């Protein structure tokens, strides 16, 4: 181990007198995924729906129909 950390390695972890410890739920919420791209799921679903619809139409009519 690096010598510069030897003084602090066995020290007790600091506990604030002003701020209470954060609950496990709040700590977990900080690291939970977030939706940075709102609407992306809807766009993917719409594309998938159109793709399936085009395949079904093309099999039925034996002609591929482009999505708008």
C-alpha positions in Angstrom: 0.0 0.0 0.0 1.1 3.6 -0.6 2.7 5.2 2.4 0.8 8.5 2.1 -2.5 6.6 3.0 -1.1 4.8 6.1 -2.1 7.7 8.4 -5.8 7.5 7.4 -6.3 3.9 6.6 -7.3 2.9 10.2 -9.3 6.0 11.0 -13.0 5.8 11.8 -15.3 6.9 9.1 -16.6 10.5 9.6 -20.2 10.9 10.7 -21.8 14.3 10.3 -23.4 15.9 13.3 -25.5 18.2 11.1 -26.7 15.8 8.4 -28.4 12.5 9.2 -27.3 9.4 7.2 -29.1 8.9 3.9 -31.6 6.0 3.8 -30.7 3.0 1.6 -33.7 3.8 -0.6 -32.5 7.4 -1.2 -29.0 6.2 -1.9 -30.2 3.6 -4.4 -32.4 6.2 -6.1 -29.3 8.3 -6.9 -27.9 5.4 -9.0 -31.2 4.2 -10.6 -31.5 4.5 -14.3 -33.2 7.6 -15.7 -34.9 8.2 -19.0 -32.6 10.6 -20.8 -34.3 10.0 -24.1 -38.0 10.6 -23.5 -40.1 9.2 -26.2 -37.5 6.8 -27.4 -39.6 3.8 -26.3 -42.6 5.1 -28.2 -40.5 5.6 -31.3 -39.1 2.1 -31.1 -42.5 0.6 -30.6 -43.9 2.6 -33.6 -41.1 1.4 -35.8 -41.5 -2.2 -34.7 -45.3 -2.0 -35.3 -44.8 -0.5 -38.8 -42.2 -3.2 -39.6 -44.5 -6.0 -38.6 -47.4 -4.4 -40.4 -45.4 -4.1 -43.6 -44.2 -7.7 -43.4 -47.8 -8.9 -42.9 -49.1 -6.8 -45.7 -46.3 -7.9 -48.0 -47.0 -11.5 -47.3 -50.7 -11.1 -47.8 -50.4 -9.0 -51.0 -47.1 -10.4 -52.1 -45.9 -6.9 -52.5 -43.8 -4.9 -50.0 -45.4 -1.6 -49.0 -43.0 1.1 -47.7 -43.9 2.8 -44.4 -44.5 6.5 -44.7 
